[in-house]
């Protein structure tokens, strides 16, 4: 979930950069389309900061998989 959201934010930033570069190369011929793309991506990248913070906190509280696997092995071996 966190990785998906961060990917969406990155995609939006890259799309904005590419759209602006395309508009510069086209000397304004793509201004309307660029505006649509930039506006849509800017809105999509706003999102909900609190939701992102919640995903981050959940991620930070998650034990790395190698620790979880080690705990499972110890528990299975009776080492608790």
C-alpha angles and dihedrals in degrees: 000000000000091000090050092051093046089049091052091051091049092047090053093050093048092047091052091050093048093046091051091048091050091051092050091051091047092050093232098317089117096042096118094046091044090052091052093049094044092047094047093046093045090053092045091050094053094068120145113314091197091053090051090048090051091052089049093051090049090050093048090052093053118101114232111263092244090060092048090050091049091051091050091051093048091048091049090050091050094250093117 
